[in-house]
Amino acid sequence: MGKTGITCKEFSGMIPAFMEGTLEDRFLRGFLTHYDSCAGCREELEIQYLVGKVFEQMDAGEEINLSRDLPAYIEGQRRKMEFRDHLGFSAFLIECFTVLMAVVTAILYLR
């Protein structure tokens, strides 16, 4: 295991879920960190992404632009992860506020 938390083998095994957009956030963060730091794994993702898109876009008659499409997809996944992080933090704050209000209400009621 490297400094990114996942190995190259684990990264490789996560590629299909990443490409489907189903990689859980707890793995996505390590996946993207590893992607940023490992040239070999970046290349493997590019190859698998390209192969997957060739079949998908050939049927649709669309042009494939790896230098544009893959970075855009990766950035989209980063934004989704950050949004879910913010959403989770907001839910935590609402939960804390709810507990606080319940305590204040109980104190006021018991007076």
PyMOL commands that place a pseudoatom at each C-alpha (Angstrom):
pseudoatom trace, name=CA, resn=MET, resi=1, chain=A, elem=C, hetatm=0, pos=[0.000, 0.000, 0.000]
pseudoatom trace, name=CA, resn=GLY, resi=2, chain=A, elem=C, hetatm=0, pos=[1.416, 3.362, -1.005]
pseudoatom trace, name=CA, resn=LYS, resi=3, chain=A, elem=C, hetatm=0, pos=[0.981, 6.782, 0.466]
pseudoatom trace, name=CA, resn=THR, resi=4, chain=A, elem=C, hetatm=0, pos=[-2.381, 7.134, -1.291]
pseudoatom trace, name=CA, resn=GLY, resi=5, chain=A, elem=C, hetatm=0, pos=[-3.988, 4.372, 0.751]
pseudoatom trace, name=CA, resn=ILE, resi=6, chain=A, elem=C, hetatm=0, pos=[-4.668, 1.969, -2.122]
pseudoatom trace, name=CA, resn=THR, resi=7, chain=A, elem=C, hetatm=0, pos=[-2.384, -0.209, -4.215]
pseudoatom trace, name=CA, resn=CYS, resi=8, chain=A, elem=C, hetatm=0, pos=[-2.154, -0.275, -7.984]
pseudoatom trace, name=CA, resn=LYS, resi=9, chain=A, elem=C, hetatm=0, pos=[-3.935, -3.641, -7.964]
pseudoatom trace, name=CA, resn=GLU, resi=10, chain=A, elem=C, hetatm=0, pos=[-6.800, -2.227, -5.880]
pseudoatom trace, name=CA, resn=PHE, resi=11, chain=A, elem=C, hetatm=0, pos=[-6.955, 0.793, -8.193]
pseudoatom trace, name=CA, resn=SER, resi=12, chain=A, elem=C, hetatm=0, pos=[-7.241, -1.480, -11.200]
pseudoatom trace, name=CA, resn=GLY, resi=13, chain=A, elem=C, hetatm=0, pos=[-10.068, -3.415, -9.573]
pseudoatom trace, name=CA, resn=MET, resi=14, chain=A, elem=C, hetatm=0, pos=[-11.967, -0.174, -8.878]
pseudoatom trace, name=CA, resn=ILE, resi=15, chain=A, elem=C, hetatm=0, pos=[-11.840, 1.106, -12.462]
pseudoatom trace, name=CA, resn=PRO, resi=16, chain=A, elem=C, hetatm=0, pos=[-15.111, -0.518, -13.632]
pseudoatom trace, name=CA, resn=ALA, resi=17, chain=A, elem=C, hetatm=0, pos=[-17.077, 0.927, -10.693]
pseudoatom trace, name=CA, resn=PHE, resi=18, chain=A, elem=C, hetatm=0, pos=[-15.423, 4.312, -11.235]
pseudoatom trace, name=CA, resn=MET, resi=19, chain=A, elem=C, hetatm=0, pos=[-16.358, 4.311, -14.913]
pseudoatom trace, name=CA, resn=GLU, resi=20, chain=A, elem=C, hetatm=0, pos=[-19.945, 3.384, -14.043]
pseudoatom trace, name=CA, resn=GLY, resi=21, chain=A, elem=C, hetatm=0, pos=[-20.062, 6.164, -11.435]
pseudoatom trace, name=CA, resn=THR, resi=22, chain=A, elem=C, hetatm=0, pos=[-20.847, 3.692, -8.663]
pseudoatom trace, name=CA, resn=LEU, resi=23, chain=A, elem=C, hetatm=0, pos=[-17.599, 3.839, -6.668]
pseudoatom trace, name=CA, resn=GLU, resi=24, chain=A, elem=C, hetatm=0, pos=[-18.449, 4.680, -3.055]
pseudoatom trace, name=CA, resn=ASP, resi=25, chain=A, elem=C, hetatm=0, pos=[-17.014, 7.927, -1.680]
pseudoatom trace, name=CA, resn=ARG, resi=26, chain=A, elem=C, hetatm=0, pos=[-14.888, 6.097, 0.876]
pseudoatom trace, name=CA, resn=PHE, resi=27, chain=A, elem=C, hetatm=0, pos=[-13.072, 4.438, -2.045]
pseudoatom trace, name=CA, resn=LEU, resi=28, chain=A, elem=C, hetatm=0, pos=[-13.398, 7.281, -4.544]
pseudoatom trace, name=CA, resn=ARG, resi=29, chain=A, elem=C, hetatm=0, pos=[-11.188, 9.610, -2.522]
pseudoatom trace, name=CA, resn=GLY, resi=30, chain=A, elem=C, hetatm=0, pos=[-8.348, 7.058, -2.427]
pseudoatom trace, name=CA, resn=PHE, resi=31, chain=A, elem=C, hetatm=0, pos=[-8.909, 6.199, -6.085]
pseudoatom trace, name=CA, resn=LEU, resi=32, chain=A, elem=C, hetatm=0, pos=[-8.581, 9.825, -7.185]
pseudoatom trace, name=CA, resn=THR, resi=33, chain=A, elem=C, hetatm=0, pos=[-5.595, 10.423, -4.928]
pseudoatom trace, name=CA, resn=HIS, resi=34, chain=A, elem=C, hetatm=0, pos=[-3.873, 7.365, -6.379]
pseudoatom trace, name=CA, resn=TYR, resi=35, chain=A, elem=C, hetatm=0, pos=[-4.806, 8.491, -9.905]
pseudoatom trace, name=CA, resn=ASP, resi=36, chain=A, elem=C, hetatm=0, pos=[-3.144, 11.851, -9.256]
pseudoatom trace, name=CA, resn=SER, resi=37, chain=A, elem=C, hetatm=0, pos=[0.088, 10.266, -8.030]
pseudoatom trace, name=CA, resn=CYS, resi=38, chain=A, elem=C, hetatm=0, pos=[0.589, 7.162, -10.213]
pseudoatom trace, name=CA, resn=ALA, resi=39, chain=A, elem=C, hetatm=0, pos=[1.387, 7.552, -13.910]
pseudoatom trace, name=CA, resn=GLY, resi=40, chain=A, elem=C, hetatm=0, pos=[0.980, 3.830, -14.570]
pseudoatom trace, name=CA, resn=CYS, resi=41, chain=A, elem=C, hetatm=0, pos=[-2.533, 3.760, -13.147]
pseudoatom trace, name=CA, resn=ARG, resi=42, chain=A, elem=C, hetatm=0, pos=[-3.473, 6.944, -15.017]
pseudoatom trace, name=CA, resn=GLU, resi=43, chain=A, elem=C, hetatm=0, pos=[-2.437, 5.193, -18.202]
pseudoatom trace, name=CA, resn=GLU, resi=44, chain=A, elem=C, hetatm=0, pos=[-4.432, 2.078, -17.312]
pseudoatom trace, name=CA, resn=LEU, resi=45, chain=A, elem=C, hetatm=0, pos=[-7.532, 4.163, -16.597]
pseudoatom trace, name=CA, resn=GLU, resi=46, chain=A, elem=C, hetatm=0, pos=[-7.094, 5.996, -19.904]
pseudoatom trace, name=CA, resn=ILE, resi=47, chain=A, elem=C, hetatm=0, pos=[-6.892, 2.701, -21.787]
pseudoatom trace, name=CA, resn=GLN, resi=48, chain=A, elem=C, hetatm=0, pos=[-9.936, 1.191, -20.080]
pseudoatom trace, name=CA, resn=TYR, resi=49, chain=A, elem=C, hetatm=0, pos=[-11.878, 4.443, -20.455]
pseudoatom trace, name=CA, resn=LEU, resi=50, chain=A, elem=C, hetatm=0, pos=[-11.007, 4.643, -24.141]
pseudoatom trace, name=CA, resn=VAL, resi=51, chain=A, elem=C, hetatm=0, pos=[-11.949, 1.013, -24.807]
pseudoatom trace, name=CA, resn=GLY, resi=52, chain=A, elem=C, hetatm=0, pos=[-15.258, 1.450, -22.999]
pseudoatom trace, name=CA, resn=LYS, resi=53, chain=A, elem=C, hetatm=0, pos=[-16.056, 4.687, -24.801]
pseudoatom trace, name=CA, resn=VAL, resi=54, chain=A, elem=C, hetatm=0, pos=[-15.113, 3.329, -28.243]
pseudoatom trace, name=CA, resn=PHE, resi=55, chain=A, elem=C, hetatm=0, pos=[-17.943, 0.825, -28.148]
pseudoatom trace, name=CA, resn=GLU, resi=56, chain=A, elem=C, hetatm=0, pos=[-20.354, 3.206, -26.488]
pseudoatom trace, name=CA, resn=GLN, resi=57, chain=A, elem=C, hetatm=0, pos=[-19.715, 6.132, -28.827]
pseudoatom trace, name=CA, resn=MET, resi=58, chain=A, elem=C, hetatm=0, pos=[-19.283, 4.075, -32.008]
pseudoatom trace, name=CA, resn=ASP, resi=59, chain=A, elem=C, hetatm=0, pos=[-22.909, 3.059, -31.729]
pseudoatom trace, name=CA, resn=ALA, resi=60, chain=A, elem=C, hetatm=0, pos=[-23.934, 6.667, -31.183]
pseudoatom trace, name=CA, resn=GLY, resi=61, chain=A, elem=C, hetatm=0, pos=[-21.637, 7.973, -33.936]
pseudoatom trace, name=CA, resn=GLU, resi=62, chain=A, elem=C, hetatm=0, pos=[-19.939, 10.406, -31.556]
pseudoatom trace, name=CA, resn=GLU, resi=63, chain=A, elem=C, hetatm=0, pos=[-16.324, 11.526, -31.670]
pseudoatom trace, name=CA, resn=ILE, resi=64, chain=A, elem=C, hetatm=0, pos=[-13.994, 10.378, -28.896]
pseudoatom trace, name=CA, resn=ASN, resi=65, chain=A, elem=C, hetatm=0, pos=[-11.643, 12.980, -27.437]
pseudoatom trace, name=CA, resn=LEU, resi=66, chain=A, elem=C, hetatm=0, pos=[-9.707, 11.297, -24.636]
pseudoatom trace, name=CA, resn=SER, resi=67, chain=A, elem=C, hetatm=0, pos=[-7.773, 14.433, -23.689]
pseudoatom trace, name=CA, resn=ARG, resi=68, chain=A, elem=C, hetatm=0, pos=[-11.071, 16.235, -23.086]
pseudoatom trace, name=CA, resn=ASP, resi=69, chain=A, elem=C, hetatm=0, pos=[-13.561, 13.573, -22.057]
pseudoatom trace, name=CA, resn=LEU, resi=70, chain=A, elem=C, hetatm=0, pos=[-11.650, 11.664, -19.369]
pseudoatom trace, name=CA, resn=PRO, resi=71, chain=A, elem=C, hetatm=0, pos=[-10.436, 14.763, -17.474]
pseudoatom trace, name=CA, resn=ALA, resi=72, chain=A, elem=C, hetatm=0, pos=[-13.980, 16.154, -17.613]
pseudoatom trace, name=CA, resn=TYR, resi=73, chain=A, elem=C, hetatm=0, pos=[-15.383, 12.886, -16.238]
pseudoatom trace, name=CA, resn=ILE, resi=74, chain=A, elem=C, hetatm=0, pos=[-12.781, 12.773, -13.455]
pseudoatom trace, name=CA, resn=GLU, resi=75, chain=A, elem=C, hetatm=0, pos=[-13.473, 16.402, -12.518]
pseudoatom trace, name=CA, resn=GLY, resi=76, chain=A, elem=C, hetatm=0, pos=[-17.200, 15.647, -12.465]
pseudoatom trace, name=CA, resn=GLN, resi=77, chain=A, elem=C, hetatm=0, pos=[-16.580, 12.753, -10.065]
pseudoatom trace, name=CA, resn=ARG, resi=78, chain=A, elem=C, hetatm=0, pos=[-14.471, 15.040, -7.843]
pseudoatom trace, name=CA, resn=ARG, resi=79, chain=A, elem=C, hetatm=0, pos=[-17.274, 17.644, -7.757]
pseudoatom trace, name=CA, resn=LYS, resi=80, chain=A, elem=C, hetatm=0, pos=[-19.892, 15.018, -6.913]
pseudoatom trace, name=CA, resn=MET, resi=81, chain=A, elem=C, hetatm=0, pos=[-17.725, 13.709, -4.076]
pseudoatom trace, name=CA, resn=GLU, resi=82, chain=A, elem=C, hetatm=0, pos=[-17.172, 17.237, -2.715]
pseudoatom trace, name=CA, resn=PHE, resi=83, chain=A, elem=C, hetatm=0, pos=[-20.902, 17.961, -2.958]
pseudoatom trace, name=CA, resn=ARG, resi=84, chain=A, elem=C, hetatm=0, pos=[-21.712, 14.801, -1.007]
pseudoatom trace, name=CA, resn=ASP, resi=85, chain=A, elem=C, hetatm=0, pos=[-19.080, 15.790, 1.575]
pseudoatom trace, name=CA, resn=HIS, resi=86, chain=A, elem=C, hetatm=0, pos=[-20.757, 19.180, 2.012]
pseudoatom trace, name=CA, resn=LEU, resi=87, chain=A, elem=C, hetatm=0, pos=[-24.188, 17.575, 2.102]
pseudoatom trace, name=CA, resn=GLY, resi=88, chain=A, elem=C, hetatm=0, pos=[-23.033, 15.156, 4.807]
pseudoatom trace, name=CA, resn=PHE, resi=89, chain=A, elem=C, hetatm=0, pos=[-21.598, 18.013, 6.859]
pseudoatom trace, name=CA, resn=SER, resi=90, chain=A, elem=C, hetatm=0, pos=[-24.851, 19.967, 6.491]
pseudoatom trace, name=CA, resn=ALA, resi=91, chain=A, elem=C, hetatm=0, pos=[-26.824, 16.941, 7.669]
pseudoatom trace, name=CA, resn=PHE, resi=92, chain=A, elem=C, hetatm=0, pos=[-24.495, 16.649, 10.663]
pseudoatom trace, name=CA, resn=LEU, resi=93, chain=A, elem=C, hetatm=0, pos=[-25.072, 20.315, 11.575]
pseudoatom trace, name=CA, resn=ILE, resi=94, chain=A, elem=C, hetatm=0, pos=[-28.838, 19.913, 11.272]
pseudoatom trace, name=CA, resn=GLU, resi=95, chain=A, elem=C, hetatm=0, pos=[-28.697, 16.841, 13.501]
pseudoatom trace, name=CA, resn=CYS, resi=96, chain=A, elem=C, hetatm=0, pos=[-26.650, 18.730, 16.116]
pseudoatom trace, name=CA, resn=PHE, resi=97, chain=A, elem=C, hetatm=0, pos=[-29.083, 21.638, 15.998]
pseudoatom trace, name=CA, resn=THR, resi=98, chain=A, elem=C, hetatm=0, pos=[-32.029, 19.251, 16.421]
pseudoatom trace, name=CA, resn=VAL, resi=99, chain=A, elem=C, hetatm=0, pos=[-30.441, 17.625, 19.479]
pseudoatom trace, name=CA, resn=LEU, resi=100, chain=A, elem=C, hetatm=0, pos=[-29.636, 21.040, 20.927]
pseudoatom trace, name=CA, resn=MET, resi=101, chain=A, elem=C, hetatm=0, pos=[-33.219, 22.197, 20.422]
pseudoatom trace, name=CA, resn=ALA, resi=102, chain=A, elem=C, hetatm=0, pos=[-34.532, 19.021, 22.071]
pseudoatom trace, name=CA, resn=VAL, resi=103, chain=A, elem=C, hetatm=0, pos=[-32.286, 19.629, 25.091]
pseudoatom trace, name=CA, resn=VAL, resi=104, chain=A, elem=C, hetatm=0, pos=[-33.319, 23.302, 25.334]
pseudoatom trace, name=CA, resn=THR, resi=105, chain=A, elem=C, hetatm=0, pos=[-36.987, 22.338, 25.022]
pseudoatom trace, name=CA, resn=ALA, resi=106, chain=A, elem=C, hetatm=0, pos=[-36.620, 19.690, 27.748]
pseudoatom trace, name=CA, resn=ILE, resi=107, chain=A, elem=C, hetatm=0, pos=[-34.884, 22.173, 30.055]
pseudoatom trace, name=CA, resn=LEU, resi=108, chain=A, elem=C, hetatm=0, pos=[-37.540, 24.800, 29.487]
pseudoatom trace, name=CA, resn=TYR, resi=109, chain=A, elem=C, hetatm=0, pos=[-40.338, 22.270, 29.937]
pseudoatom trace, name=CA, resn=LEU, resi=110, chain=A, elem=C, hetatm=0, pos=[-38.892, 20.899, 33.207]
pseudoatom trace, name=CA, resn=ARG, resi=111, chain=A, elem=C, hetatm=0, pos=[-38.625, 24.347, 34.807]
for i in range(1, 111): cmd.bond("trace and resi %d" % i, "trace and resi %d" % (i + 1))
show_as sticks, trace
zoom trace
